[in-house]
C-alpha cells in the first residue's frame, strides 16, 4: 500500500489483465473434490472463484453469493467455465461444507504475499527487513448454538497469524471444540515459515511451548506477560522500578518515547528494553530469552484526565528499542486491521453457519477477499467497507480493475512509467 501511495499509482495507471483470476481458478482446481462425479454439475473451481468475487462485491452469506452469481452470470462466463450455469445457494453451502479449503487458502495467500514482497524488492532494491507476525484468537459469535443435534454448539474460534508488512492474515489454526487457543499456538507456528520473522502475541499465549516453537522455527518473539505467570510477572514489575527506568532512559538504544494523537486524546508511550536477564532464576526454561521490555502508556483525555498503564514483555531480540517498539506497537494490527474488519466489514460475527467446516471455509474465503482489498485500498482512497459498496454498484468494471491490480508485472509497469 505504501509503495503505491508513495508513487501516486491509481487504478487507471494499471493495465487491465486477467492473470489473477486465472491463478485463482487454477489453485481452486487443485482442491480435493469429494463429490461423486455422477452428481457434479458445477466445477469446484467455479464455485470457489464465485465465492471470492462475491465476497469482494459486498456479499456476506451463501444466499447473497448465489444472487450475485445469477445477476452476473454473463460476465462470469468470460472467466469461468460454468457448464451448467451458476450454482444455487444450497449447492454453494453444501460444497463449502464438504471440502478442505486450507490448501486453496495457503496457495492464494502465498501468491498475494509474493506479490507484496516482489513489489517491495523492486522499489527498494533490497529484501524485506525482519517481518512482524502477530498471533491472536478470533471468535465468530454468530455460529454459536445453545442447542444443536448433540447439545450446545460452541462458536467457531480461530487463532490467526497476521503479517504487519503485508496487511493480511497469512495463516490460521482453528481451535478444537473442547479446548482453547493455547495448544493451537505451537501447532500454527510449526506449520508456517517463520524463519527470520518476529512473532508477537498477547499474554494468554505466553507459554514455554509457544516460545520453543518460535525458536525451533528460527524466528524471534516479543511476548506480553501478565498475571497468568504471577511470580514472573511480579518479578518483572519489581525489576522495572522507577530507579531502573531512569537508568535505561540515559542508555542509548534502551529507551524511546512517542506522542500520538488518537481517538481518545493524546497518547504518550515510553518503551524500555534491557538485556539484564541473568537475575531471572527460570531463564533457561524460556528458550532464547534475551531481553525484557516494558511499555508505559499515558492517555490524556480531552477533559484533562490522565489514564496510565504498563505492559511487560519477554523477548528473544537483542537490545534494539526501535525494533522492540515496532513489534510491541505493531501487534495490535491483528485486532484493528484483521479481526475488526472481519466483523465490521465482512459481518463475521453474524455468520450463523453452525456446521463447522462450512463456517471455517466461509471465514477463510472472506480472509482472502479481505487480503485482496487491503492490497488495493490505496488505489481507491476509501474505507474497505466503501470499496465493497463501490464494487457492488459496478461489479464488472471494479472487479476487473481490482483483479488487474494483483498482477506483479502490471504494477511494475505502472511503477516504471511513474518513475521515468
C-alpha positions, 0 to 999 in steps of 0.5 A, spaced: 500 500 500 505 504 501 509 503 495 503 505 491 501 511 495 508 513 495 508 513 487 501 516 486 499 509 482 491 509 481 487 504 478 487 507 471 495 507 471 494 499 471 493 495 465 487 491 465 489 483 465 486 477 467 492 473 470 489 473 477 483 470 476 486 465 472 491 463 478 485 463 482 481 458 478 487 454 477 489 453 485 481 452 486 482 446 481 487 443 485 482 442 491 480 435 493 473 434 490 469 429 494 463 429 490 461 423 486 462 425 479 455 422 477 452 428 481 457 434 479 454 439 475 458 445 477 466 445 477 469 446 484 473 451 481 467 455 479 464 455 485 470 457 489 472 463 484 464 465 485 465 465 492 471 470 492 468 475 487 462 475 491 465 476 497 469 482 494 462 485 491 459 486 498 456 479 499 456 476 506 452 469 506 451 463 501 444 466 499 447 473 497 453 469 493 448 465 489 444 472 487 450 475 485 452 469 481 445 469 477 445 477 476 452 476 473 452 470 470 454 473 463 460 476 465 462 470 469 462 466 463 468 470 460 472 467 466 469 461 468 467 455 465 460 454 468 457 448 464 451 448 467 450 455 469 451 458 476 450 454 482 444 455 487 445 457 494 444 450 497 449 447 492 454 453 494 453 451 502 453 444 501 460 444 497 463 449 502 461 444 507 464 438 504 471 440 502 478 442 505 479 449 503 486 450 507 490 448 501 486 453 496 487 458 502 495 457 503 496 457 495 492 464 494 495 467 500 502 465 498 501 468 491 498 475 494 504 475 499 509 474 493 506 479 490 507 484 496 514 482 497 516 482 489 513 489 489 517 491 495 524 488 492 523 492 486 522 499 489 527 498 494 532 494 491 533 490 497 529 484 501 524 485 506 527 487 513 525 482 519 517 481 518 512 482 524 507 476 525 502 477 530 498 471 533 491 472 536 484 468 537 478 470 533 471 468 535 465 468 530 459 469 535 454 468 530 455 460 529 454 459 536 448 454 538 445 453 545 442 447 542 444 443 536 443 435 534 448 433 540 447 439 545 450 446 545 454 448 539 460 452 541 462 458 536 467 457 531 474 460 534 480 461 530 487 463 532 490 467 526 497 469 524 497 476 521 503 479 517 504 487 519 508 488 512 503 485 508 496 487 511 493 480 511 492 474 515 497 469 512 495 463 516 490 460 521 489 454 526 482 453 528 481 451 535 478 444 537 471 444 540 473 442 547 479 446 548 482 453 547 487 457 543 493 455 547 495 448 544 493 451 537 499 456 538 505 451 537 501 447 532 500 454 527 507 456 528 510 449 526 506 449 520 508 456 517 515 459 515 517 463 520 524 463 519 527 470 520 520 473 522 518 476 529 512 473 532 508 477 537 502 475 541 498 477 547 499 474 554 494 468 554 499 465 549 505 466 553 507 459 554 514 455 554 511 451 548 509 457 544 516 460 545 520 453 543 516 453 537 518 460 535 525 458 536 525 451 533 522 455 527 528 460 527 524 466 528 524 471 534 518 473 539 516 479 543 511 476 548 506 480 553 506 477 560 501 478 565 498 475 571 497 468 568 505 467 570 504 471 577 511 470 580 514 472 573 510 477 572 511 480 579 518 479 578 518 483 572 514 489 575 519 489 581 525 489 576 522 495 572 522 500 578 522 507 577 530 507 579 531 502 573 527 506 568 531 512 569 537 508 568 535 505 561 532 512 559 540 515 559 542 508 555 542 509 548 538 504 544 534 502 551 529 507 551 524 511 546 518 515 547 512 517 542 506 522 542 500 520 538 494 523 537 488 518 537 481 517 538 481 518 545 486 524 546 493 524 546 497 518 547 504 518 550 508 511 550 515 510 553 518 503 551 524 500 555 528 494 553 534 491 557 538 485 556 539 484 564 536 477 564 541 473 568 537 475 575 531 471 572 532 464 576 527 460 570 531 463 564 533 457 561 526 454 561 524 460 556 528 458 550 532 464 547 530 469 552 534 475 551 531 481 553 525 484 557 521 490 555 516 494 558 511 499 555 508 505 559 502 508 556 499 515 558 492 517 555 490 524 556 483 525 555 480 531 552 477 533 559 484 533 562 484 526 565 490 522 565 489 514 564 496 510 565 498 503 564 504 498 563 505 492 559 511 487 560 514 483 555 519 477 554 523 477 548 528 473 544 531 480 540 537 483 542 537 490 545 534 494 539 528 499 542 526 501 535 525 494 533 522 492 540 517 498 539 515 496 532 513 489 534 510 491 541 506 497 537 505 493 531 501 487 534 495 490 535 494 490 527 491 483 528 485 486 532 484 493 528 486 491 521 484 483 521 479 481 526 475 488 526 474 488 519 472 481 519 466 483 523 465 490 521 466 489 514 465 482 512 459 481 518 463 475 521 460 475 527 453 474 524 455 468 520 450 463 523 453 457 519 453 452 525 456 446 521 463 447 522 467 446 516 462 450 512 463 456 517 471 455 517 471 455 509 466 461 509 471 465 514 477 463 510 474 465 503 472 472 506 480 472 509 482 472 502 477 477 499 479 481 505 487 480 503 485 482 496 482 489 498 487 491 503 492 490 497 488 495 493 485 500 498 490 505 496 488 505 489 481 507 491 482 512 497 476 509 501 474 505 507 474 497 505 467 497 507 466 503 501 470 499 496 465 493 497 459 498 496 463 501 490 464 494 487 457 492 488 454 498 484 459 496 478 461 489 479 464 488 472 468 494 471 471 494 479 472 487 479 476 487 473 480 493 475 481 490 482 483 483 479 488 487 474 491 490 480 494 483 483 498 482 477 506 483 479 508 485 472 502 490 471 504 494 477 511 494 475 509 497 469 505 502 472 511 503 477 516 504 471 512 509 467 511 513 474 518 513 475 521 515 468 
